[in-house]
Structures are given as C-alpha cells and as structure tokens.
C-alpha cells in the first residue's frame, strides 16, 4: 500500500469498499456515544459534555446496536463516548463483546484516565486509540480542556500506551487535534512530533457547535487554516514521503463517513454524524436497518455527490471531498449546503 493511500484510509475505508457498501445499502462502521459524562470541560466541545443525561442506553441495548450493525456489514465500531468513554463503567465489556463478534474497536479518548492496566488491555485487543491532544504546551492544553493538570495526565496516559506496545500496524495510536486560535501556531511542530513517533495526526477544523459557539476566542479564518494545512502537507511530502491534497476538513484524510456510517447517541437516537445532530430515529423504537432505510436525511447524505448544493457541487475536488456536512448544517441550517468554512469555496448562490 502506498503512503498516500495508507494515510487516507488508516481511519476510514477505501473507495471500492465504500462503493460496495452503498450498493448493498449497508454499513461499514458505526459511532457510539455511551454517556455525556466527562471529567473535562473542553471549551470547544461539540456535545457540551459534562453530566450524564437521563435514561442513557444500558449495556444490553448497546450490545444489540452493535450486533445489528454487524448484521448490516459493519466492520468497525468507533467508541466516542459523547463524554469520556473511559468513564463508562461497562466499556471493557463493550470492547470484549465487539471483539468477540470479529469487529474492530476504535477508541477516541481524552487520555487522562488511561492506566497501565487499561493500556495493556487495549493493546491486547488491538484497539486503535486516538488521544485528544490540542497542544504540547501545558498551559494551552489545560486552558482548552477547562481543567488544570490535563496536559500532565494526557502525557501519563500516552506513556502507558507507548509502554504497552503502541503504536504498531495492528494497534495504531493517534492524536486528535482541533485547530483553533490558541494552537494554530504550533500545528506544524505537533504534526512533525506525531509523525516522528509513528503516531497518526488527526488534525481537524473546528465545528461551531456546542461550547464552541460560545467561545469566539477559538475562531480562526479559513485562510489561516489553509496556510496551516499547506505547511503540514509540505512537511509530509518533503520529510515523510506522504502525498495528499490540502482541503477541509481533516488534514491528510477524506471524511466520507456519511456514505457508510452513522452515530447512535447515549439516549439511542440515530444521527448522521456528530456535526449533523438531527435525530432520524431511535434504536429503542425501531431497528437500525429500519431507521437507515426510512430516513430521507440518510438517503440524501448517501447520495451527497448528486444532491450537494452551491459551489461544492461544481468544485474540482467533489469526487474526493464534499466539505464538512457538520459545518454546513451548523452554520447554514442546511446539511446539503456548501461548506462555508472551506477556503476553496467560491462565493455565490447556494
């Protein structure tokens, strides 16, 4: 596999796999939120996490959703938490159950609660772990997380993961970084730091959602994001031999999740993704298959290349990219609109 293809699909799927999924009207992955409970108060948090919600899904309900997803062809289960997944008491049982079905878990965590035993367990189960790390400067990381001491605890968690054997081909390690005013200057150095350690850098644009709506100090211009993406693309090309095209929303990665995935939140509501927080059904009332087949929104997004509106429709990159649907929805109220945060967008109708 070439460096280019590997980089684009380490956290996703190849185009031929996606095409077959669409033909069969099935799934390749699902994203699960267990609880809104979180030990941090990140000022950019899309879900405004903190306290658990009433009537969150029980373990048996979560297992049922995972089994239904497998029956629809899913191969990966992305453990988002909604809050912090390591605060969910049955997380180990969920991972063991998913593993027993032959599915891959992918864990997104703030990393602060990872212990030596947890790291060893995750490595044994070959769970790719993505740590939310927004700065290599303690004062910036702590400020963005809304809690003191977070940088120290993330560093400790990363240390345990490295000690356990991460990263390796079957147990990938990544960092998820939201690019904002406070950290945009260190994006190139963070990117290089991650690549040097064999860590996947998952650097994404900010979505104006949740707490981010209330924190304008986070905001950066699209042109600044463009410059940051172009700088790290040059680093990849010249230093690591990895080639990709700079475009929103995630650096070196094409987000196509709406073609093959969906999100189930902690109360059982199904929505297209974290950014398009529209409930299209509830797994307590209908099966996963029934919801996916009956939702006009899911159908629109699975046919996004034909139904996208505005400048994105005629963009030269529209075979590889359809902008961030979350940004489009949060800013315009229309999940089919052109992505207003895209620096390639030529202003016009739509």
N, C-alpha and C positions, 0 to 999 in steps of 0.2 A: 504494500500500500504506500502511495506517495505521501510525503509530508503534508502536502496540501489537503488531500482527501482525508487523511487521518485527523488533521486539525479540525476540519469542518464537521466530522462525524463522530468524534470521540464521545460527545454527549448527546448525539442525535442519531439519525439513520440515513443511509444512502438513498439517493433518488429512486433507484429501482425498487427498494423496499417500500418506500412511501407510495409509489405508483401502484404497487400490488395491494397495499392496504386500502387505498382509495377504490380500487376496482372491486375489492371484496366488501367494502363498506364496513371495515372493522377497525381495530386499534393496534397501535404498536406500543403505546405506553399510556399510563395514567399518572396523574399527580394527586397526591393525597395530603390533605391538611387534617391533623388529628385534633388539635386544640389551639385556641387562641392564646393559651397560657405561655408567657415568655418571661425570662429573667432579665431581659434588656428592654430599653425604651428607645430604640433607634429613631432618630428624628426624621428619617426618610422612609420608615416602614410602610409598605403598601397596604397592610391589613390593620394598622393601628393596634398591633398585638400587645398583650399585657395580661389581662384577666381572661379565664376561660368563659365561654358562652354557656348558656343554659342548654341542656338536652343535646350535648355533643354525642357523636356516634360511639357506640360501645364496640368492644373488641370483635364480637361475633358479626356485627354489621360491617366492620372494616374488612374482615376476612371474606365476607360474602361479596363485597365490591371487588376485591382482588381476584376472587375465583371467577366472577362474571367477566372481568377484564381479560383474564387468561382465555376464557372460552371464546372471546371475541378477537383473539390473536395477539393480545398484549404480551410483550417480552420484558418490559421494564416497568418498575414501579418507583416513581420519584417521590421520596419522602420529604415533603416540605415543612410539615409541622403546622404552618399557619401562624403559630407562635414558634416555640423552640421544640423540635421533635424529641430531643433528649429529656424533655420534661414530661413526656407522655409515658406513663408507667409501664404500659404493655409494648413498648417499642421493640424490645428484644423478641417478644413472641410474634409480633408482626413480621419482623425480618426473618425469623425462623420459618414462619408459615410461607412467606413469599419464596424463600429459598427452597422449601420442600416441594413447591409447585414447579421448580425449574426456572423461575423468573429472577431477573437481576434487580436488586435494590440499588437506588442512587440516593444518598443522604445529603441534604442541604442543612447545615447546622451553623450556629454562631461559634461553635468550637469551645466555648468556655466551660462546658460540663463534661468534656471528654476525659475519662480517667484512663489509667494504664490498662485496666481490665477491659474497658469498653473498646479501646483501640485494638487490642488483641482479638476481641470478638469480631469486630468489623472486618479486620484483616482476614481472619479465618473464613468468613463468609464472603470474602472478595467483594465487599461493598465499596464502590467508589464514593469518596467523601469530598464534599465541596464546602470549604470553610468560608464564612462571610468575613472577609478581611478588607477593610477600606483604607487602611493607612499603615505604614511602617513607622509612623511617629506616634508614640503613646498618647500624647495629649490630643491629637486629632482623632485617633481611633476611639478613645474614651468619649470625646465630645459627640461624635456621630452616634455612638451607641447609647448615649444618655446615662451612662453608669461609669463610675470610676473603677479602675483596675481591670478593665476589659482587655486591653492590649496584653497585659501580663498573663491573663487567663487563656487568651487565644494562643499565645506563644507556647504556653504549657501544653495545651491540647495538641497543637501541631507537633510538638516534641514527642508526645506519646505516640502519635500516628507514625512519625518517622522511625521511632524506636521499634514499633511493631512490624515494620517492613514496607510501609508506604514510601514512595509510590512505586508500583510495578505495573506491568502490562495488564494484569488481571485485577489489580486493585489500585485504580487511579486516584490521585489526590489533586484537588483543585482549590483555587481561591475565587470567590465571587466578590467582585468589587463594583459598587455603584459609583459612577463618575459624577462628581459634584464640585462645587466651588472650593471646598476645603481640601480636596485631594488631587485636583486635576494636574497640578504641577509635578506631582510625583508618580504619575501614571507610567511614564517610560521606565523609571527605575524600578517600580514594583513589577512591571511586566518582565523586565530582564531578570530580576531576582527570582521570580517564579520559574521562568524557563530554565535558568541555570540549575535549579533544584529538581527539574523534571516534573514540576507542578503545572497543571493546566490553568492558564489565566482566563477567567470568565469575567470579562470587564464589560459592563453594560451601561447604557444610558439610563438616566433617572426617569421614572414614570411619575407624573404629577397626580398622585393618588395617596389616600390615607394621610399620614402625618406630613408627607412631602408637600401637600397642598398648603399647609400652614407654615412652612419653613422656606421662605423665599431666599434665605441666605444660601441655600443649596444650589440655586439656579446657575447654569452656565449657558452661554449662547451656542447655537448649533454650529457656528463656525469654529468655536473653541473645541467642541467635540470632534469635529472634522480634523482639526490640526492634531489633536491627541491620537486619533485613530491612524492618521498618516504617519506620525512619528513611530508608533509601535509596529505598524506594517513594515516600515523601513528596517527597524530592528530585527524583526522576524526574517525578512528577506536577506539582509546582509550578514547577520550573525548566526542565524539558526537554519537558513535554507528553507524556510517555510513561506510559501507564497499564498496570499489571499488579497481580495479586493476590499478596500476600506469602505464600508457602508453601514448604516444603522442595522440592528440596534445593539448587537453584541459583536465585539471585535473578534475577527477570525472565525466567526460562526454564523451560519444562516439559520435563523429561527423559522421553522416550518411546523411548529407544534400543532397548529390548528388543522393541519391536514391529517393528523394521525393520533391526536391525544385529546385529553380533556382534564378538568380538575374537579375533584369532589371535596367540598369543604367540610369543616368539622361537624356541621349540622346536617350533612347529607345532600346538600344542594349541589347540583352539577352546573358548572360554568365553563366557558371555552378556555379560559386561562386566568392567571392572577389579575391581569390588566383589564380584561373584559369581565367585570364582576356582575354579570347578569345571570340570574338563576334560570335555567331552562328546564328544570325538573328536580325531583328529589328521589334518591335511591330507596327511601323508605316507602315511597308510594308507587314507584314504577321500576322496572328492571333497567339496568344500564343500557341494554340493547334497545328497549322501547324508547327511552329518552333520546338517545342518539338518532334513531330513525325518525322520530316525530318532530324534532326541533328544526324550525326554519333557520334559526341563527347558526346552528351547527352546519346545516346544509350550505348556507351562504359561505361560511368560512372554509368549508371543504372544497368549495368552488371559487375561492378567493381571486384567482388569477383572471377569471371571467367576470367577476362581479365587483371588483375593486373600482373605486370612483376617483375622479380627479387626475392629477398629474401622475400619480403612481401607476395608473393604468397604462400610460404610454412611455414609462421610464425604460431606458435601455437595459436596466437590471431586473425587469419584472419577471424574468424566468427564474431568478435565484432569490429574489427578495420581494416582499410585499409590505415593507415598513413594519413598524410596531403597531399591531392592532390595538394593544392596550393604550398606547399614546393617542392613537386616533380616536378611540372611544372616550377616554378621559378628557381630552381637550375639546373635541367637537360634538360628542354625544352620538357619533355615527361610527360604528365599528368597520364600515366599509370605506370610510373617507381616507384620503391620502394622509400619510403621517406628517403632521405639522412640524415635528421635531427633526425631520430629515433635512440635512443640509443640501441634498441633491434636488430637493423639491423646487420646481419652477412654479412660482405663484401664479394662480389663475383660478378659474371656476372649479368647483368641487372641493 
